[in-house]
Amino acid sequence: MASSLFPDPFQIWREALSKLENDANAVAAGSLKSQEVLQSLHQFSSASLGMQQWFEKTIEEYLRRANLPSRKAVDELAVSLRRIEEKLDRLLPQAASATSAPRPARTRRPPGAASSTEAVAAGKPARRGKPAGRG
């Protein structure tokens, strides 16, 4: 089997945990002097903490090489997105009140110009379409 560019952190973690459990069982099966138990628990917690830190660094390095965001980067992005959404929410009521005002009708004529029915009533011919002969 070809070796990978990255060591399998889960396999290393399983092996380390198995070794620590075997050592803890050996100490527990032997003479249970409190000093030995305390030392083994201290060693176990120190090794566990060290392995956890190593595991986090390995995963972070793997994600960096794979050009993927880490959990920390995603959390920072989520916080930034929440700030932007809060700012947009503060702007939203002002935008809603501005759009609630009545708007003029959308026509091609300015507001003071007479409509075609008013022009016919005033005696002016209404223009319809393009004049004949022009293309």
DSSP file (Angstrom, degrees, kcal/mol; ACC not computed):
  #  RESIDUE AA STRUCTURE BP1 BP2  ACC     N-H-->O    O-->H-N    N-H-->O    O-->H-N    TCO  KAPPA ALPHA  PHI   PSI    X-CA   Y-CA   Z-CA
    1    1 A M              0   0    0      0, 0.0     2,-0.1     0, 0.0     0, 0.0   0.000 360.0 360.0 360.0 134.3    0.0    0.0    0.0
    2    2 A A        -     0   0    0      1,-0.1     2,-0.2     0, 0.0     0, 0.0  -0.425 360.0-115.8 -71.3 141.2    1.4    3.4   -1.0
    3    3 A S        -     0   0    0     -2,-0.1     2,-0.1     1,-0.1    -1,-0.1  -0.523  29.1-123.4 -78.6 147.0    2.2    5.8    1.9
    4    4 A S        -     0   0    0     -2,-0.2    -1,-0.1     2,-0.2     4,-0.1  -0.431  13.7-121.3 -85.7 160.3    0.2    9.0    2.2
    5    5 A L  S    S+     0   0    0     -2,-0.1    -1,-0.1     1,-0.1    -2,-0.0   0.816 103.3  47.2 -66.9 -30.1    1.6   12.5    2.2
    6    6 A F  S    S-     0   0    0     56,-0.0    -2,-0.2     0, 0.0     2,-0.1  -0.914  90.9-119.7-115.1 137.2   -0.1   13.0    5.6
    7    7 A P        -     0   0    0      0, 0.0     3,-0.1     0, 0.0    -2,-0.1  -0.429  37.1-103.3 -69.7 151.5    0.0   10.5    8.5
    8    8 A D     >  -     0   0    0      1,-0.2     4,-1.9    -2,-0.1     5,-0.2  -0.661  33.4-166.7 -77.4 105.4   -3.3    9.1    9.6
    9    9 A P  H  > S+     0   0    0      0, 0.0     4,-2.3     0, 0.0    -1,-0.2   0.823  85.1  56.2 -66.3 -29.3   -4.0   11.2   12.8
   10   10 A F  H  > S+     0   0    0      2,-0.2     4,-2.5     1,-0.2     5,-0.2   0.904 107.2  48.4 -69.1 -39.5   -6.8    8.8   13.8
   11   11 A Q  H  > S+     0   0    0      2,-0.2     4,-2.4     1,-0.2     5,-0.2   0.918 112.8  47.9 -64.5 -43.9   -4.6    5.8   13.7
   12   12 A I  H  X S+     0   0    0     -4,-1.9     4,-2.4     1,-0.2    -2,-0.2   0.904 112.3  49.9 -62.8 -41.1   -1.9    7.5   15.7
   13   13 A W  H  X S+     0   0    0     -4,-2.3     4,-2.6     2,-0.2    -2,-0.2   0.918 110.7  49.4 -63.9 -44.0   -4.5    8.6   18.2
   14   14 A R  H  X S+     0   0    0     -4,-2.5     4,-2.6     2,-0.2    -2,-0.2   0.919 112.3  47.8 -61.9 -43.9   -5.9    5.1   18.5
   15   15 A E  H  X S+     0   0    0     -4,-2.4     4,-2.3     2,-0.2    -2,-0.2   0.922 113.6  46.8 -64.0 -44.3   -2.5    3.6   19.1
   16   16 A A  H  X S+     0   0    0     -4,-2.4     4,-2.4     1,-0.2    -2,-0.2   0.911 113.7  48.3 -64.7 -41.9   -1.5    6.2   21.7
   17   17 A L  H  X S+     0   0    0     -4,-2.6     4,-2.5     2,-0.2    -2,-0.2   0.902 110.9  50.6 -66.4 -40.9   -4.8    5.8   23.5
   18   18 A S  H  X S+     0   0    0     -4,-2.6     4,-2.5    -5,-0.2    -2,-0.2   0.916 111.4  48.4 -62.2 -43.3   -4.5    2.0   23.5
   19   19 A K  H  X S+     0   0    0     -4,-2.3     4,-2.5     1,-0.2    -2,-0.2   0.919 112.5  48.0 -63.8 -43.5   -1.0    2.2   24.9
   20   20 A L  H  X S+     0   0    0     -4,-2.4     4,-2.5     1,-0.2    -1,-0.2   0.895 111.7  49.9 -65.7 -38.6   -2.1    4.6   27.6
   21   21 A E  H  X S+     0   0    0     -4,-2.5     4,-2.6     2,-0.2    -2,-0.2   0.909 110.8  49.6 -65.6 -40.9   -5.1    2.4   28.5
   22   22 A N  H  X S+     0   0    0     -4,-2.5     4,-2.3     2,-0.2    -2,-0.2   0.917 112.2  47.9 -63.2 -42.3   -2.8   -0.7   28.7
   23   23 A D  H  X S+     0   0    0     -4,-2.5     4,-2.1     2,-0.2    -2,-0.2   0.908 112.5  48.9 -63.8 -41.3   -0.4    1.2   31.0
   24   24 A A  H  X S+     0   0    0     -4,-2.5     4,-2.3     1,-0.2    -2,-0.2   0.892 111.6  49.5 -66.6 -38.5   -3.3    2.5   33.2
   25   25 A N  H  X S+     0   0    0     -4,-2.6     4,-2.5     2,-0.2    -1,-0.2   0.885 109.6  51.9 -66.4 -38.3   -4.7   -1.1   33.4
   26   26 A A  H  X S+     0   0    0     -4,-2.3     4,-1.6     2,-0.2    -2,-0.2   0.908 111.9  45.9 -64.4 -41.2   -1.3   -2.5   34.4
   27   27 A V  H  < S+     0   0    0     -4,-2.1    -2,-0.2     1,-0.2    -1,-0.2   0.908 113.9  48.6 -67.5 -41.1   -0.9    0.1   37.1
   28   28 A A  H  < S+     0   0    0     -4,-2.3    -2,-0.2     1,-0.2    -1,-0.2   0.867 111.1  50.3 -67.6 -36.0   -4.5   -0.5   38.4
   29   29 A A  H  < S+     0   0    0     -4,-2.5    -1,-0.2    -5,-0.1    -2,-0.2   0.816 108.7  61.6 -72.5 -30.0   -3.9   -4.3   38.4
   30   30 A G  S  < S-     0   0    0     -4,-1.6     2,-0.4     1,-0.2    -3,-0.1   0.195 118.6 -38.5 -76.3-158.2   -0.7   -4.0   40.4
   31   31 A S        -     0   0    0      1,-0.1     2,-2.0     5,-0.0    -1,-0.2  -0.555  60.3-138.2 -70.0 123.1   -0.4   -2.6   43.8
   32   32 A L        +     0   0    0     -2,-0.4     2,-0.4    -3,-0.1    -1,-0.1  -0.484  34.3 168.3 -87.7  70.3   -2.7    0.4   43.9
   33   33 A K     >  -     0   0    0     -2,-2.0     4,-2.2     1,-0.1     3,-0.2  -0.675  39.1-130.7 -80.6 138.6   -0.6    2.9   45.7
   34   34 A S  H  > S+     0   0    0     -2,-0.4     4,-2.6     1,-0.2     5,-0.2   0.845 104.5  56.3 -61.7 -35.2   -2.2    6.3   45.6
   35   35 A Q  H  > S+     0   0    0      2,-0.2     4,-2.3     1,-0.2    -1,-0.2   0.917 108.9  46.5 -64.9 -42.0    1.1    7.9   44.4
   36   36 A E  H  > S+     0   0    0     -3,-0.2     4,-2.7     2,-0.2    -2,-0.2   0.904 112.8  49.8 -66.0 -40.9    1.4    5.6   41.4
   37   37 A V  H  X S+     0   0    0     -4,-2.2     4,-2.6     2,-0.2     5,-0.2   0.926 111.5  48.6 -64.4 -43.8   -2.3    6.1   40.5
   38   38 A L  H  X S+     0   0    0     -4,-2.6     4,-2.4    -5,-0.2    -2,-0.2   0.906 112.3  48.9 -62.8 -41.2   -1.9    9.9   40.7
   39   39 A Q  H  X S+     0   0    0     -4,-2.3     4,-2.9     2,-0.2    -2,-0.2   0.922 112.3  47.5 -64.5 -43.8    1.2    9.8   38.6
   40   40 A S  H  X S+     0   0    0     -4,-2.7     4,-2.8     2,-0.2    -2,-0.2   0.901 112.8  48.6 -67.0 -39.0   -0.4    7.6   36.0
   41   41 A L  H  X S+     0   0    0     -4,-2.6     4,-2.7     2,-0.2    -1,-0.2   0.898 112.5  49.2 -65.4 -38.5   -3.5    9.8   35.9
   42   42 A H  H  X S+     0   0    0     -4,-2.4     4,-2.5    -5,-0.2    -2,-0.2   0.927 113.1  46.5 -64.7 -44.4   -1.3   12.9   35.6
   43   43 A Q  H  X S+     0   0    0     -4,-2.9     4,-3.0     2,-0.2     5,-0.2   0.907 112.9  50.5 -63.5 -41.4    0.7   11.3   32.8
   44   44 A F  H  X S+     0   0    0     -4,-2.8     4,-2.8     2,-0.2    -2,-0.2   0.933 112.8  44.9 -63.0 -45.8   -2.5   10.2   31.1
   45   45 A S  H  X S+     0   0    0     -4,-2.7     4,-2.4     2,-0.2    -2,-0.2   0.891 114.8  48.8 -68.0 -37.1   -4.0   13.6   31.2
   46   46 A S  H  X S+     0   0    0     -4,-2.5     4,-2.5    -5,-0.2    -2,-0.2   0.932 114.6  44.9 -65.7 -44.6   -0.8   15.3   30.1
   47   47 A A  H  X S+     0   0    0     -4,-3.0     4,-2.9     2,-0.2     5,-0.2   0.899 113.3  51.0 -66.0 -39.8   -0.4   12.8   27.2
   48   48 A S  H  X S+     0   0    0     -4,-2.8     4,-2.4    -5,-0.2    -2,-0.2   0.924 111.9  46.5 -63.8 -43.9   -4.1   13.2   26.3
   49   49 A L  H  X S+     0   0    0     -4,-2.4     4,-2.3     2,-0.2    -2,-0.2   0.913 113.6  49.1 -64.3 -42.5   -3.8   17.0   26.3
   50   50 A G  H  X S+     0   0    0     -4,-2.5     4,-2.5     1,-0.2    -2,-0.2   0.914 112.0  48.2 -62.5 -43.4   -0.6   16.8   24.2
   51   51 A M  H  X S+     0   0    0     -4,-2.9     4,-2.9     2,-0.2    -2,-0.2   0.888 110.5  52.1 -65.2 -38.4   -2.2   14.5   21.7
   52   52 A Q  H  X S+     0   0    0     -4,-2.4     4,-2.4     2,-0.2    -2,-0.2   0.923 111.5  46.0 -64.3 -43.4   -5.2   16.7   21.4
   53   53 A Q  H  X S+     0   0    0     -4,-2.3     4,-2.2     2,-0.2    -2,-0.2   0.913 114.3  48.2 -64.8 -42.0   -3.1   19.7   20.7
   54   54 A W  H  X S+     0   0    0     -4,-2.5     4,-2.6     1,-0.2    -2,-0.2   0.916 110.9  51.5 -63.3 -42.4   -1.0   17.8   18.2
   55   55 A F  H  X S+     0   0    0     -4,-2.9     4,-2.5     1,-0.2     5,-0.2   0.917 109.7  49.1 -61.3 -44.5   -4.2   16.5   16.6
   56   56 A E  H  X S+     0   0    0     -4,-2.4     4,-2.4     1,-0.2    -1,-0.2   0.901 112.3  48.3 -62.7 -41.1   -5.6   20.0   16.2
   57   57 A K  H  X S+     0   0    0     -4,-2.2     4,-2.4     2,-0.2    -2,-0.2   0.899 111.5  50.4 -65.7 -39.8   -2.3   21.3   14.7
   58   58 A T  H  X S+     0   0    0     -4,-2.6     4,-2.5     2,-0.2    -2,-0.2   0.929 112.5  45.7 -63.8 -45.6   -2.3   18.3   12.3
   59   59 A I  H  X S+     0   0    0     -4,-2.5     4,-2.7     2,-0.2     5,-0.2   0.912 112.6  51.2 -64.5 -42.1   -5.8   18.9   11.1
   60   60 A E  H  X S+     0   0    0     -4,-2.4     4,-2.1    -5,-0.2    -2,-0.2   0.908 112.0  46.9 -61.7 -41.9   -5.2   22.7   10.8
   61   61 A E  H  X S+     0   0    0     -4,-2.4     4,-2.5     2,-0.2    -2,-0.2   0.901 111.7  51.1 -67.0 -40.6   -2.1   22.0    8.7
   62   62 A Y  H  X S+     0   0    0     -4,-2.5     4,-2.1     1,-0.2    -2,-0.2   0.932 111.4  47.3 -61.5 -45.8   -4.0   19.5    6.5
   63   63 A L  H  <>S+     0   0    0     -4,-2.7     5,-3.0     1,-0.2     4,-0.3   0.876 111.0  52.3 -64.3 -37.2   -6.8   22.0    5.9
   64   64 A R  H ><5S+     0   0    0     -4,-2.1     3,-1.0     3,-0.2    -1,-0.2   0.925 111.6  45.7 -64.6 -43.8   -4.3   24.7    5.1
   65   65 A R  H 3<5S+     0   0    0     -4,-2.5    -2,-0.2     1,-0.2    -1,-0.2   0.842 113.1  49.6 -68.3 -32.7   -2.6   22.5    2.5
   66   66 A A  T 3<5S-     0   0    0     -4,-2.1    -1,-0.2    -5,-0.2    -2,-0.2   0.449 113.1-121.8 -83.7   0.3   -5.9   21.4    1.1
   67   67 A N  T < 5 +     0   0    0     -3,-1.0    -3,-0.2    -4,-0.3    -2,-0.1   0.899  66.6 137.0  59.2  44.1   -6.9   25.1    0.9
   68   68 A L      < -     0   0    0     -5,-3.0    -1,-0.2    -6,-0.1     2,-0.1  -0.893  57.9-106.2-117.1 149.4  -10.0   24.5    3.1
   69   69 A P        -     0   0    0      0, 0.0     2,-0.1     0, 0.0    -5,-0.0  -0.461  30.4-131.9 -75.1 146.6  -11.2   26.7    5.9
   70   70 A S     >  -     0   0    0     -2,-0.1     4,-2.2     1,-0.1     5,-0.2  -0.374  30.0-101.0 -85.4 172.8  -10.7   25.6    9.5
   71   71 A R  H  > S+     0   0    0      1,-0.2     4,-2.6     2,-0.2     5,-0.2   0.886 124.9  54.5 -61.9 -37.9  -13.4   25.7   12.1
   72   72 A K  H  > S+     0   0    0      1,-0.2     4,-2.4     2,-0.2    -1,-0.2   0.914 108.3  48.2 -62.5 -43.0  -11.9   28.9   13.5
   73   73 A A  H  > S+     0   0    0      2,-0.2     4,-2.1     1,-0.2    -2,-0.2   0.889 112.1  49.0 -65.6 -39.0  -12.0   30.6   10.0
   74   74 A V  H  X S+     0   0    0     -4,-2.2     4,-2.4     2,-0.2    -2,-0.2   0.899 111.0  50.5 -67.5 -39.8  -15.6   29.5    9.6
   75   75 A D  H  X S+     0   0    0     -4,-2.6     4,-2.3     2,-0.2    -2,-0.2   0.914 110.2  49.5 -62.9 -42.8  -16.5   30.9   13.0
   76   76 A E  H  X S+     0   0    0     -4,-2.4     4,-2.2     1,-0.2    -1,-0.2   0.896 111.3  50.0 -62.8 -39.3  -14.9   34.2   12.3
   77   77 A L  H  X S+     0   0    0     -4,-2.1     4,-2.5     2,-0.2    -2,-0.2   0.895 109.5  51.1 -65.4 -40.1  -16.8   34.4    9.0
   78   78 A A  H  X S+     0   0    0     -4,-2.4     4,-2.3     2,-0.2    -2,-0.2   0.898 110.0  49.4 -64.3 -40.5  -20.1   33.6   10.8
   79   79 A V  H  X S+     0   0    0     -4,-2.3     4,-2.1     2,-0.2    -2,-0.2   0.919 112.1  48.5 -63.9 -43.5  -19.4   36.4   13.3
   80   80 A S  H  X S+     0   0    0     -4,-2.2     4,-2.1     1,-0.2    -2,-0.2   0.906 110.7  50.8 -62.9 -41.8  -18.6   38.8   10.5
   81   81 A L  H  X S+     0   0    0     -4,-2.5     4,-2.6     1,-0.2    -1,-0.2   0.891 108.0  52.6 -64.4 -39.7  -21.8   37.8    8.6
   82   82 A R  H  X S+     0   0    0     -4,-2.3     4,-2.4     2,-0.2    -1,-0.2   0.907 108.3  51.1 -62.1 -40.7  -23.9   38.4   11.8
   83   83 A R  H  X S+     0   0    0     -4,-2.1     4,-2.1     2,-0.2    -2,-0.2   0.921 111.1  47.9 -61.8 -43.2  -22.4   41.9   12.2
   84   84 A I  H  X S+     0   0    0     -4,-2.1     4,-2.4     1,-0.2    -2,-0.2   0.918 111.4  50.1 -63.9 -43.5  -23.3   42.7    8.5
   85   85 A E  H  X S+     0   0    0     -4,-2.6     4,-2.4     1,-0.2    -1,-0.2   0.887 109.4  51.6 -63.2 -38.5  -26.8   41.3    9.0
   86   86 A E  H  X S+     0   0    0     -4,-2.4     4,-1.9     2,-0.2    -1,-0.2   0.903 109.9  49.3 -64.8 -39.8  -27.3   43.4   12.1
   87   87 A K  H  X S+     0   0    0     -4,-2.1     4,-1.4     2,-0.2    -2,-0.2   0.905 111.4  49.2 -65.4 -40.3  -26.2   46.5   10.2
   88   88 A L  H  X S+     0   0    0     -4,-2.4     4,-1.7     1,-0.2    -2,-0.2   0.888 108.3  53.7 -65.5 -38.0  -28.6   45.7    7.4
   89   89 A D  H  < S+     0   0    0     -4,-2.4    -1,-0.2     1,-0.2    -2,-0.2   0.872 106.7  52.1 -64.3 -35.8  -31.4   45.2    9.9
   90   90 A R  H  < S+     0   0    0     -4,-1.9     4,-0.4     1,-0.2    -1,-0.2   0.839 112.9  45.2 -67.8 -30.9  -30.7   48.6   11.3
   91   91 A L  H  X S+     0   0    0     -4,-1.4     4,-1.7     1,-0.2     3,-0.3   0.745  97.3  76.9 -81.1 -24.2  -31.0   50.1    7.8
   92   92 A L  H  X S+     0   0    0     -4,-1.7     4,-2.4     1,-0.2     5,-0.2   0.884  88.1  52.7 -60.1 -47.2  -34.1   48.2    6.9
   93   93 A P  H  > S+     0   0    0      0, 0.0     4,-1.9     0, 0.0    -1,-0.2   0.881 109.9  50.4 -59.8 -36.3  -36.8   50.2    8.8
   94   94 A Q  H  > S+     0   0    0     -4,-0.4     4,-1.5    -3,-0.3    -2,-0.2   0.908 111.7  47.4 -66.1 -41.1  -35.5   53.5    7.2
   95   95 A A  H  X S+     0   0    0     -4,-1.7     4,-1.4     1,-0.2    -1,-0.2   0.867 110.5  52.8 -68.2 -36.3  -35.7   51.9    3.7
   96   96 A A  H  X S+     0   0    0     -4,-2.4     4,-0.9     1,-0.2    -1,-0.2   0.882 108.1  50.0 -68.7 -37.5  -39.2   50.6    4.3
   97   97 A S  H  < S+     0   0    0     -4,-1.9     4,-0.4     1,-0.2     3,-0.2   0.845 108.6  53.1 -70.2 -31.9  -40.5   54.0    5.4
   98   98 A A  H >< S+     0   0    0     -4,-1.5     3,-0.5     1,-0.2    -1,-0.2   0.847 110.8  46.4 -70.6 -33.1  -39.1   55.6    2.3
   99   99 A T  H 3< S+     0   0    0     -4,-1.4    -1,-0.2     1,-0.2    -2,-0.2   0.618  97.9  71.5 -84.8 -11.9  -40.8   53.1    0.0
  100  100 A S  T 3< S+     0   0    0     -4,-0.9    -1,-0.2    -3,-0.2    -2,-0.2   0.672  75.0  99.7 -78.7 -14.6  -44.2   53.4    1.8
  101  101 A A  S <  S-     0   0    0     -3,-0.5     2,-0.1    -4,-0.4    -3,-0.0  -0.440  89.7 -97.7 -68.9 143.8  -44.8   56.9    0.3
  102  102 A P        -     0   0    0      0, 0.0    -1,-0.1     0, 0.0    -2,-0.1  -0.380  39.3-146.1 -65.5 138.7  -47.1   56.9   -2.7
  103  103 A R        -     0   0    0     -4,-0.1     3,-0.1    -2,-0.1    -4,-0.0  -0.777  18.9-105.7-105.1 149.7  -45.2   57.0   -6.0
  104  104 A P        -     0   0    0      0, 0.0    -1,-0.1     0, 0.0     2,-0.0  -0.305  47.6 -87.0 -69.3 158.6  -46.4   58.8   -9.1
  105  105 A A        -     0   0    0      1,-0.1     2,-1.1     6,-0.0     0, 0.0  -0.351  40.4-117.9 -64.5 144.7  -47.8   56.8  -12.0
  106  106 A R        +     0   0    0     -3,-0.1     2,-0.3     2,-0.0    -1,-0.1  -0.750  56.3 144.1 -90.6 100.2  -45.1   55.6  -14.4
  107  107 A T        -     0   0    0     -2,-1.1     0, 0.0     2,-0.3     0, 0.0  -0.780  59.6-117.3-127.2 172.2  -46.0   57.2  -17.8
  108  108 A R  S    S+     0   0    0     -2,-0.3    -2,-0.0     2,-0.1    -1,-0.0   0.643  93.5  75.9 -85.6 -14.2  -44.0   58.6  -20.6
  109  109 A R  S    S-     0   0    0      1,-0.1    -2,-0.3     4,-0.1     6,-0.0  -0.687  89.7-106.8 -98.0 148.8  -45.4   62.1  -20.1
  110  110 A P    >   -     0   0    0      0, 0.0     3,-1.6     0, 0.0    -1,-0.1  -0.289  41.0 -99.8 -66.1 161.4  -44.4   64.5  -17.4
  111  111 A P  T 3  S+     0   0    0      0, 0.0    -2,-0.1     0, 0.0    -6,-0.0   0.774 120.6  50.0 -56.8 -30.2  -46.9   65.0  -14.6
  112  112 A G  T 3  S+     0   0    0      2,-0.1     2,-0.1     0, 0.0    -3,-0.0   0.576  87.3 104.3 -86.8  -9.2  -48.2   68.3  -16.0
  113  113 A A  S <  S-     0   0    0     -3,-1.6     2,-0.2     1,-0.1    -4,-0.1  -0.418  75.1-112.9 -76.5 148.5  -48.8   67.1  -19.6
  114  114 A A        -     0   0    0     -2,-0.1    -1,-0.1     1,-0.1    -2,-0.1  -0.522  28.4-121.1 -79.9 146.0  -52.4   66.4  -20.8
  115  115 A S     >  -     0   0    0     -2,-0.2     4,-2.1     1,-0.1     5,-0.2  -0.292  31.0-100.3 -78.2 171.1  -53.3   62.8  -21.5
  116  116 A S  H  > S+     0   0    0      1,-0.2     4,-1.9     2,-0.2     5,-0.2   0.845 123.1  50.8 -65.3 -34.5  -54.6   61.8  -25.0
  117  117 A T  H  > S+     0   0    0      2,-0.2     4,-1.8     1,-0.2    -1,-0.2   0.877 111.2  48.2 -71.2 -35.9  -58.3   61.8  -23.9
  118  118 A E  H  > S+     0   0    0      2,-0.2     4,-1.5     1,-0.2    -2,-0.2   0.865 110.1  53.1 -69.6 -34.3  -57.9   65.3  -22.5
  119  119 A A  H  <>S+     0   0    0     -4,-2.1     5,-2.7     2,-0.2     4,-0.4   0.891 108.6  49.1 -67.3 -39.9  -56.1   66.5  -25.7
  120  120 A V  H ><5S+     0   0    0     -4,-1.9     3,-1.1     1,-0.2    -1,-0.2   0.904 110.3  51.1 -65.9 -40.5  -59.0   65.2  -27.8
  121  121 A A  H 3<5S+     0   0    0     -4,-1.8    -1,-0.2     1,-0.3    -2,-0.2   0.828 108.6  52.1 -65.9 -30.9  -61.5   67.0  -25.6
  122  122 A A  T 3<5S-     0   0    0     -4,-1.5    -1,-0.3     2,-0.2    -2,-0.2   0.501 123.7-104.8 -83.5  -3.8  -59.5   70.2  -25.9
  123  123 A G  T < 5S+     0   0    0     -3,-1.1    -3,-0.2    -4,-0.4    -2,-0.1   0.510  80.3 126.5  95.9   5.1  -59.5   69.9  -29.7
  124  124 A K      < -     0   0    0     -5,-2.7    -1,-0.3    -6,-0.2     2,-0.2  -0.796  63.4-115.8 -96.5 137.8  -56.0   68.8  -30.3
  125  125 A P        -     0   0    0      0, 0.0     2,-0.3     0, 0.0    -5,-0.0  -0.499  28.1-125.7 -71.8 140.2  -55.4   65.6  -32.3
  126  126 A A        -     0   0    0     -2,-0.2     2,-0.4   -10,-0.1   -10,-0.0  -0.663  19.9-124.1 -84.9 138.9  -53.8   62.7  -30.3
  127  127 A R        -     0   0    0     -2,-0.3     2,-0.5     4,-0.0     3,-0.1  -0.702  27.8-172.8 -84.6 130.5  -50.7   61.2  -31.7
  128  128 A R        -     0   0    0     -2,-0.4    -2,-0.0     1,-0.1     0, 0.0  -0.970  48.8 -43.1-126.9 117.9  -50.9   57.5  -32.3
  129  129 A G  S    S-     0   0    0     -2,-0.5    -1,-0.1     2,-0.0     0, 0.0  -0.148  98.4 -29.2  66.6-160.3  -47.8   55.5  -33.3
  130  130 A K  S    S-     0   0    0      1,-0.1     3,-0.1    -3,-0.1    -2,-0.0  -0.635  71.3-100.4 -90.5 149.2  -45.3   56.6  -35.9
  131  131 A P    >   -     0   0    0      0, 0.0     3,-1.2     0, 0.0    -1,-0.1  -0.358  47.6 -96.6 -65.8 150.1  -46.3   58.9  -38.8
  132  132 A A  T 3  S+     0   0    0      1,-0.2     3,-0.1     3,-0.0     0, 0.0  -0.377 105.0  31.1 -68.0 144.4  -46.9   57.1  -42.1
  133  133 A G  T 3  S+     0   0    0      1,-0.3     2,-0.4    -3,-0.1    -1,-0.2   0.242  93.8 101.0  94.3 -12.9  -44.0   57.0  -44.6
  134  134 A R    <         0   0    0     -3,-1.2    -1,-0.3     1,-0.1    -4,-0.1  -0.862 360.0 360.0-106.2 141.2  -41.2   57.1  -42.0
  135  135 A G              0   0    0     -2,-0.4    -1,-0.1    -3,-0.1    -3,-0.0   0.432 360.0 360.0-124.6 360.0  -39.5   53.9  -41.2
